[in-house]
Amino acid sequence: MISSFKGEFLTMVIINKSNIMKTLKIFFFLPLMFFYTSLTQAELRIEVKKSGDKSAGVPIAVVPFASQNAISVDVAAIVNADLARSGYFQTLAEEQMLTKPTAAAEVKFKAWQILGQEYLVVGKIDKNLDNYSILFQLLSVSQKSQLIDYKISAGAQGLRRAAHKISDLIYEKLTGKKGVFDTRVAFISSESGVYKLQVADVDGFETKTIVSTSEPIMSPAWSPDGAKIAYVSFESHRPAIFVQALATGTRTKVAAFSGINGAPAWSPDGSKLALTLSKDGNPNIYIADLATNVITQLTKISGINTEPTWSPDGQTIVFTSNQDGKPQLYKIPSNGGNVQRLTFEGEYNAKASFSPDGQKIAMVHGNEGSYKIALLELNTGVITVLTSGNLDESPSFSNNGSMVLYATQKGNKAVLAAVSTDGKIQQQLNFQNPQVRDPSWAP
C-alpha cells in the first residue's frame, strides 16, 4: 500500500507475516516502490551501452595484445571497451586494422595516419608460472612518439582489473583526469523473490552478492576506504542499519530503534555515520560514532528530515527536509548549529551527493511530477539539469567527479545509468531482465 505525501513523497508500507502494517516515511519515488513490489528474474551481468553520437570522440586504436599462452581474458578488448564507453574516444574495430603490431618498434605510423587514428595502444602478455606480465605502450600517431611504456603484473584472477588499470592510465594521460574504470558500484537487485545487495566492477562484470534476503534492502553506502558498506535491511520485518565488511562478511548492527532507521552516510574519515532516525519523534538527522556506539541528534526540526550526506571536508552535512512545505536541500554544520536552506528553484530537490571537490551537488530535481538528475553549483546556486527521464533518482558521483551514476526507469523496468557532469555523455547499464536500484559508486 502506498499513500502520497504532499503529492510528492510516498509512504512505503511494509507488511509482515501477521499482516501488521508498519510504515517507513522516507523519500521514495514510484519506480523504487515498483522495484520492491514487482519481482522478476534478474541476470547479474551488466551490459553497458553508450548513447548519443557514436562518431564523436578522439580516434584511438587498441591492437590485440600478443601472448604465447592461451589466456581466458582478452585484456586489449577490455581496454577497448572501457575507452569506448567513456564517451571521450572513438575506438577502431579490429577488422579495420591494416597491421597488428605488438610493440612500438613494429609500428608503421603512416598506416595508422591513413586510418585517421590519433593514438595507438600496443602490448604483449608474458606468463611466468601463475603470474602474468602485461607490457603496453601508448603512442601518439601524429607525433610518432611514445607517451606511456608500462608493465603490470597480475594473477589469472586479476587480469580484468589489470586491464581496467591500463584503461585508467591511458584515460588520465590523454584527458588529464583520473580514470574510473578500476572502480566498483554497489546496487540493489531482485531475483526470484529475493532482494540482494550486490557489488560489481563499473563495467558490470565480477558481480558479487553481499547480502541476500527475502525482505527489502536499501540505501547502500560505501565507506571511504571501500572496505565496508552500510545499508538498511528489513530482514527482521523492521528497518535496521548494518555495516558489513566486504572481505570477511562480518557485519555490525548500528541502529535498530523503534520507527525509522534509514539513509546511512559515512563521514569522510570513516569514523561516523549520519543516519535518519525517528526514535525521538519526527524523522531527524543523527550522528553515530562507530567507535563508541554513541548516537547524537543533529537536527531537531518538525516534518521529515532525511538523506544526509557529508561534505568532503567533513564540516557540513546536507540533507533533505520538508520543513518549509516541500522537499528541499538544507545544510548544517556536522557538529551542530544553524540550518540553512540551499535550494529554492523547483518544487522538489532531494537526495544530495557531493562532488569530490565539494563544489557541486548532484541531486534529484523535480517539477510537475517529473524528476531528473541535476547539478547544484554551491558557489552560485545555479542548477543545471543533466538527464531527460521523468523518474530519475539516487545520484552518486564517480570518484573523479566526471560522472554521476543514478537509477531510472526504462519502460516498466528499473535500470541504472550514468551521465557526465556536462550532460554530453550518457550511458546505460542493462541487466537482461533488470530490476536494479539504489546505486552507489565506490570511492
C-alpha positions as CSV (number, residue, x, y, z in Angstrom):
1,M,0.0,0.0,0.0
2,I,1.3,3.4,-1.0
3,S,-0.1,6.7,0.1
4,S,1.1,10.1,-1.2
5,F,2.6,12.8,1.0
6,K,2.1,16.4,-0.3
7,G,1.7,14.9,-3.8
8,E,5.5,14.2,-4.0
9,F,6.5,12.0,-1.1
10,L,5.5,8.4,-0.8
11,T,4.9,6.3,2.3
12,M,6.4,2.8,1.9
13,V,4.3,0.2,3.7
14,I,5.9,-3.0,4.8
15,I,3.6,-5.9,5.7
16,N,4.9,-8.5,8.0
17,K,3.8,-12.2,8.1
18,S,1.0,-11.3,10.6
19,N,-0.3,-8.7,8.1
20,I,0.5,-5.9,10.6
21,M,1.1,-2.6,8.7
22,K,4.3,-0.7,9.5
23,T,5.2,2.4,7.7
24,L,8.6,3.9,6.9
25,K,8.4,7.5,5.9
26,I,11.4,8.1,3.7
27,F,11.7,9.9,0.3
28,F,10.8,7.4,-2.3
29,F,9.7,7.6,-5.9
30,L,7.1,5.3,-7.5
31,P,9.7,3.3,-9.5
32,L,11.5,2.4,-6.3
33,M,8.2,1.1,-4.9
34,F,7.7,-0.8,-8.2
35,F,11.0,-2.4,-7.7
36,Y,10.2,-3.5,-4.2
37,T,6.8,-4.9,-5.1
38,S,7.3,-6.4,-8.6
39,L,10.0,-9.1,-8.5
40,T,11.5,-10.5,-11.7
41,Q,14.4,-12.8,-12.6
42,A,17.5,-10.6,-13.0
43,E,20.6,-11.7,-14.8
44,L,23.5,-10.3,-12.8
45,R,25.6,-9.3,-15.8
46,I,25.5,-5.6,-16.7
47,E,25.8,-4.7,-20.3
48,V,27.0,-1.1,-20.7
49,K,25.9,1.0,-23.7
50,K,26.8,4.5,-24.7
51,S,24.1,6.6,-26.1
52,G,24.4,9.7,-28.3
53,D,26.7,10.3,-31.3
54,K,28.9,7.2,-31.7
55,S,31.1,9.0,-34.1
56,A,32.2,11.6,-31.5
57,G,35.5,11.2,-29.7
58,V,39.3,11.1,-30.2
59,P,40.3,8.3,-32.6
60,I,42.3,5.6,-30.8
61,A,43.2,2.0,-31.8
62,V,43.8,-0.7,-29.3
63,V,45.6,-3.5,-31.1
64,P,45.1,-7.1,-29.7
65,F,47.9,-7.9,-27.3
66,A,50.2,-10.7,-28.2
67,S,50.6,-13.8,-26.0
68,Q,52.5,-17.1,-26.2
69,N,49.9,-18.7,-23.9
70,A,46.2,-19.2,-24.1
71,I,44.5,-16.6,-21.8
72,S,40.8,-16.6,-20.9
73,V,40.7,-12.8,-20.5
74,D,41.1,-10.6,-23.6
75,V,42.9,-7.7,-22.0
76,A,43.0,-5.5,-25.1
77,A,39.3,-6.0,-25.7
78,I,38.5,-4.8,-22.1
79,V,40.7,-1.7,-22.6
80,N,39.0,-1.0,-25.9
81,A,35.5,-1.4,-24.3
82,D,36.5,0.9,-21.4
83,L,37.8,3.7,-23.6
84,A,34.8,3.4,-26.0
85,R,32.3,3.5,-23.1
86,S,33.9,6.7,-21.7
87,G,32.5,8.8,-24.5
88,Y,35.8,10.6,-25.0
89,F,37.2,8.2,-27.5
90,Q,36.2,6.6,-30.8
91,T,37.9,3.2,-31.0
92,L,38.8,1.3,-34.1
93,A,37.3,-2.1,-34.9
94,E,39.9,-4.9,-35.2
95,E,38.8,-5.8,-38.7
96,Q,39.7,-2.3,-39.9
97,M,43.3,-2.6,-38.7
98,L,45.8,-2.9,-41.5
99,T,48.5,-4.3,-39.3
100,K,48.6,-5.6,-35.7
101,P,51.9,-4.6,-34.1
102,T,52.7,-5.7,-30.5
103,A,55.5,-3.2,-29.7
104,A,56.3,0.4,-30.6
105,A,59.3,-0.7,-32.7
106,E,56.9,-2.6,-35.0
107,V,54.6,0.4,-35.6
108,K,54.3,1.9,-39.1
109,F,52.8,5.2,-38.2
110,K,51.8,6.1,-41.8
111,A,49.4,3.2,-41.9
112,W,47.6,4.5,-38.8
113,Q,47.6,8.0,-40.1
114,I,45.8,6.7,-43.2
115,L,43.1,5.2,-40.9
116,G,42.7,8.6,-39.2
117,Q,44.0,7.4,-35.8
118,E,45.4,9.9,-33.3
119,Y,46.6,7.4,-30.7
120,L,47.6,3.7,-30.7
121,V,47.8,1.1,-27.9
122,V,50.0,-2.0,-28.4
123,G,51.1,-4.6,-25.9
124,K,52.0,-8.2,-25.1
125,I,51.4,-10.6,-22.3
126,D,54.0,-13.0,-20.9
127,K,53.3,-15.8,-18.4
128,N,55.7,-17.0,-15.7
129,L,54.1,-19.9,-13.7
130,D,50.8,-18.5,-12.4
131,N,51.7,-14.8,-12.9
132,Y,51.1,-12.7,-16.0
133,S,53.2,-9.7,-17.0
134,I,51.4,-7.2,-19.2
135,L,53.6,-4.7,-21.1
136,F,51.7,-2.0,-23.0
137,Q,52.6,1.2,-24.8
138,L,50.5,4.3,-25.7
139,L,51.7,6.1,-28.8
140,S,50.9,9.4,-30.5
141,V,50.4,8.7,-34.2
142,S,50.8,12.3,-35.3
143,Q,53.9,12.9,-33.2
144,K,55.3,9.4,-33.8
145,S,56.2,9.3,-30.2
146,Q,55.7,7.1,-27.1
147,L,53.5,8.5,-24.3
148,I,53.4,5.6,-21.9
149,D,55.6,2.5,-21.5
150,Y,54.3,0.5,-18.6
151,K,54.3,-3.0,-17.1
152,I,51.6,-4.5,-14.9
153,S,51.8,-7.9,-13.2
154,A,48.6,-9.9,-12.3
155,G,47.4,-13.4,-11.4
156,A,44.8,-15.1,-13.5
157,Q,42.0,-13.8,-11.4
158,G,43.4,-10.2,-11.6
159,L,43.6,-9.8,-15.4
160,R,40.3,-7.9,-15.7
161,R,41.4,-5.5,-13.0
162,A,44.8,-5.1,-14.7
163,A,43.0,-4.2,-17.9
164,H,41.0,-1.6,-16.1
165,K,44.2,-0.1,-14.6
166,I,45.6,0.2,-18.1
167,S,42.5,2.0,-19.2
168,D,42.8,4.4,-16.3
169,L,46.4,5.1,-17.2
170,I,45.5,5.9,-20.8
171,Y,42.5,8.0,-19.9
172,E,44.4,10.1,-17.4
173,K,47.3,10.6,-19.8
174,L,45.1,11.8,-22.6
175,T,42.4,13.7,-20.7
176,G,44.3,14.9,-17.6
177,K,41.5,13.4,-15.4
178,K,41.7,10.3,-13.2
179,G,40.0,7.3,-14.7
180,V,37.3,5.3,-13.0
181,F,37.4,2.1,-14.9
182,D,39.1,0.3,-12.0
183,T,36.2,1.1,-9.6
184,R,33.1,-0.7,-8.4
185,V,29.5,0.1,-7.9
186,A,27.0,-1.3,-5.3
187,F,23.3,-1.6,-6.1
188,I,20.2,-3.5,-5.0
189,S,18.6,-6.1,-7.3
190,S,15.8,-8.6,-7.0
191,E,15.8,-12.2,-8.2
192,S,13.3,-15.0,-7.7
193,G,11.7,-13.2,-4.8
194,V,15.0,-12.4,-3.1
195,Y,16.5,-9.0,-2.6
196,K,20.2,-8.7,-3.0
197,L,22.9,-6.1,-2.2
198,Q,25.5,-6.6,-4.9
199,V,28.8,-5.2,-5.9
200,A,30.2,-5.2,-9.5
201,D,33.0,-3.7,-11.5
202,V,31.9,-0.5,-13.2
203,D,31.6,-2.4,-16.5
204,G,29.2,-4.8,-14.9
205,F,31.5,-7.9,-14.6
206,E,32.7,-9.7,-11.4
207,T,29.3,-9.3,-9.7
208,K,29.3,-10.4,-6.1
209,T,26.3,-10.8,-3.7
210,I,27.0,-9.2,-0.3
211,V,23.6,-9.7,1.3
212,S,20.6,-11.8,0.2
213,T,17.3,-11.8,2.0
214,S,13.5,-12.2,1.3
215,E,12.9,-8.7,2.8
216,P,13.8,-5.4,1.3
217,I,17.3,-3.9,1.4
218,M,18.1,-0.3,0.5
219,S,20.4,2.7,0.8
220,P,23.9,1.1,0.3
221,A,26.8,3.5,1.2
222,W,30.5,2.8,0.7
223,S,33.0,3.5,3.5
224,P,35.7,6.0,2.4
225,D,38.3,3.2,2.1
226,G,35.9,1.0,0.0
227,A,36.2,-1.9,2.6
228,K,32.7,-1.7,4.0
229,I,29.2,-0.9,3.0
230,A,26.4,0.5,5.3
231,Y,22.9,-0.4,4.3
232,V,19.3,-0.7,5.6
233,S,17.7,-4.1,5.9
234,F,14.1,-5.2,6.7
235,E,15.2,-8.8,7.3
236,S,13.6,-8.7,10.8
237,H,10.4,-7.1,9.3
238,R,11.5,-3.7,10.6
239,P,14.3,-1.4,9.3
240,A,17.8,-1.7,10.8
241,I,21.1,-0.2,9.7
242,F,24.1,-2.5,9.3
243,V,27.8,-2.1,8.4
244,Q,29.3,-5.0,6.6
245,A,33.0,-5.7,5.8
246,L,33.4,-6.9,2.2
247,A,36.4,-9.0,2.8
248,T,35.1,-11.1,5.7
249,G,31.4,-10.7,5.6
250,T,31.4,-9.6,9.2
251,R,28.6,-7.1,10.0
252,T,27.6,-4.9,12.8
253,K,24.1,-3.6,13.6
254,V,24.4,0.2,14.1
255,A,20.8,1.2,14.7
256,A,17.5,-0.8,15.2
257,F,15.4,1.6,17.1
258,S,11.6,1.8,17.1
259,G,10.4,3.6,14.0
260,I,12.7,4.7,11.1
261,N,16.3,3.7,10.9
262,G,17.5,4.8,7.4
263,A,19.7,6.6,5.0
264,P,23.2,5.9,6.4
265,A,26.1,8.2,5.2
266,W,29.8,7.9,6.1
267,S,31.9,10.7,7.3
268,P,35.0,11.4,5.2
269,D,37.3,9.8,7.8
270,G,35.1,6.7,8.1
271,S,34.6,7.1,11.9
272,K,30.9,8.1,11.9
273,L,27.6,7.6,10.2
274,A,24.9,10.2,9.7
275,L,21.5,8.5,10.0
276,T,17.8,9.2,9.8
277,L,16.1,8.1,13.0
278,S,12.6,8.7,14.3
279,K,13.2,7.2,17.8
280,D,12.5,10.6,19.4
281,G,9.5,11.7,17.3
282,N,9.9,13.2,13.8
283,P,12.5,11.8,11.5
284,N,15.7,13.7,12.1
285,I,19.4,13.5,11.4
286,Y,21.6,11.8,13.9
287,I,25.3,11.1,14.1
288,A,26.6,7.6,15.2
289,D,30.1,7.3,16.4
290,L,31.2,3.8,15.3
291,A,34.0,3.5,17.9
292,T,31.9,4.4,20.9
293,N,28.4,3.5,19.7
294,V,27.2,6.9,20.9
295,I,24.4,8.3,18.8
296,T,23.8,12.1,18.9
297,Q,20.9,14.0,17.5
298,L,22.0,16.7,15.0
299,T,18.7,18.3,13.8
300,K,15.6,19.0,15.8
301,I,13.1,20.0,13.1
302,S,9.5,19.2,12.6
303,G,8.4,17.3,9.5
304,I,10.6,14.8,7.7
305,N,14.4,15.2,7.6
306,T,16.4,12.5,5.9
307,E,19.0,11.6,3.2
308,P,22.1,13.2,4.9
309,T,25.4,13.4,3.1
310,W,28.8,14.8,4.3
311,S,30.8,17.4,2.5
312,P,34.3,16.1,1.5
313,D,35.9,18.2,4.3
314,G,33.6,16.7,6.9
315,Q,32.5,20.2,8.1
316,T,28.9,20.2,6.7
317,I,26.0,17.8,6.3
318,V,23.5,18.4,3.6
319,F,20.1,16.8,4.0
320,T,16.5,16.7,2.6
321,S,13.7,18.3,4.6
322,N,10.1,19.4,4.0
323,Q,10.3,21.9,6.9
324,D,9.1,24.7,4.6
325,G,6.4,22.7,3.0
326,K,8.1,20.9,0.1
327,P,11.2,18.8,0.0
328,Q,14.4,20.9,-0.4
329,L,18.0,20.7,0.4
330,Y,19.4,22.2,3.6
331,K,22.8,22.2,5.3
332,I,24.0,22.2,8.9
333,P,27.5,22.1,10.4
334,S,28.4,18.5,11.2
335,N,29.0,19.4,14.8
336,G,25.6,21.2,15.1
337,G,24.5,24.8,14.5
338,N,22.1,26.8,12.4
339,V,20.3,25.1,9.5
340,Q,20.4,26.9,6.1
341,R,18.3,26.2,3.0
342,L,20.3,25.5,-0.2
343,T,17.7,25.1,-2.9
344,F,14.9,27.4,-3.9
345,E,14.4,26.6,-7.6
346,G,11.9,23.8,-8.4
347,E,9.2,22.0,-6.4
348,Y,11.4,19.1,-5.3
349,N,15.1,18.9,-4.6
350,A,16.4,15.8,-2.7
351,K,19.0,13.1,-2.3
352,A,22.2,15.1,-2.4
353,S,25.5,13.7,-3.5
354,F,28.7,15.9,-3.1
355,S,31.3,16.1,-5.9
356,P,34.7,15.0,-4.7
357,D,35.9,18.7,-4.7
358,G,32.9,19.8,-2.7
359,Q,32.0,22.4,-5.3
360,K,28.9,20.8,-6.7
361,I,25.9,18.7,-5.5
362,A,24.2,16.1,-7.7
363,M,20.5,15.8,-6.7
364,V,17.0,14.8,-7.8
365,H,15.3,17.9,-9.2
366,G,11.5,17.8,-9.6
367,N,8.8,19.9,-11.3
368,E,5.2,19.0,-12.1
369,G,5.7,15.3,-11.3
370,S,8.9,14.9,-13.5
371,Y,12.1,14.0,-11.6
372,K,15.5,14.4,-13.2
373,I,19.2,14.4,-12.1
374,A,20.6,17.9,-11.7
375,L,23.8,19.7,-10.5
376,L,23.8,22.5,-8.0
377,E,26.8,24.8,-8.1
378,L,27.3,25.7,-4.5
379,N,29.1,29.0,-5.1
380,T,26.5,30.4,-7.5
381,G,23.3,28.5,-6.6
382,V,22.9,27.7,-10.3
383,I,21.0,24.4,-11.1
384,T,21.8,22.5,-14.3
385,V,19.6,19.6,-15.3
386,L,21.6,16.6,-16.7
387,T,19.1,14.0,-17.6
388,S,15.9,13.8,-19.6
389,G,14.0,11.0,-17.8
390,N,10.8,11.5,-15.7
391,L,11.7,9.3,-12.8
392,D,15.4,9.6,-12.2
393,E,16.8,9.2,-8.7
394,S,19.6,8.2,-6.4
395,P,22.6,10.1,-7.9
396,S,26.1,9.1,-6.9
397,F,29.3,10.8,-8.1
398,S,32.3,9.0,-9.5
399,N,35.5,9.4,-7.5
400,N,37.0,11.7,-10.3
401,G,33.9,13.9,-10.3
402,S,33.3,13.5,-14.1
403,M,30.2,11.2,-14.0
404,V,27.1,10.7,-12.0
405,L,25.5,7.3,-11.6
406,Y,21.8,7.1,-11.0
407,A,18.7,5.0,-11.1
408,T,16.0,5.5,-13.7
409,Q,13.0,3.8,-15.4
410,K,13.0,2.2,-18.9
411,G,9.5,1.1,-19.7
412,N,8.4,-1.0,-16.8
413,K,12.0,-1.8,-15.7
414,A,14.2,-0.2,-13.2
415,V,17.7,0.3,-14.6
416,L,21.0,2.1,-13.8
417,A,22.5,4.9,-15.9
418,A,25.3,7.4,-15.8
419,V,25.8,10.9,-17.2
420,S,28.8,13.2,-17.5
421,T,28.7,16.4,-15.4
422,D,28.4,18.4,-18.7
423,G,25.4,16.2,-19.7
424,K,27.1,15.3,-23.0
425,I,27.9,11.6,-22.3
426,Q,25.0,9.2,-21.5
427,Q,25.5,5.6,-20.6
428,Q,23.0,2.9,-19.6
429,L,23.8,-0.2,-17.6
430,N,21.5,-3.0,-18.6
431,F,20.6,-6.3,-17.0
432,Q,19.0,-8.8,-19.3
433,N,15.9,-8.7,-17.2
434,P,16.6,-5.6,-15.0
435,Q,15.1,-4.6,-11.7
436,V,18.0,-2.7,-10.1
437,R,18.0,0.3,-7.8
438,D,19.9,2.4,-5.2
439,P,23.3,2.7,-7.0
440,S,26.4,3.8,-5.1
441,W,29.7,4.4,-6.8
442,A,32.7,3.2,-4.7
443,P,35.3,5.8,-3.6
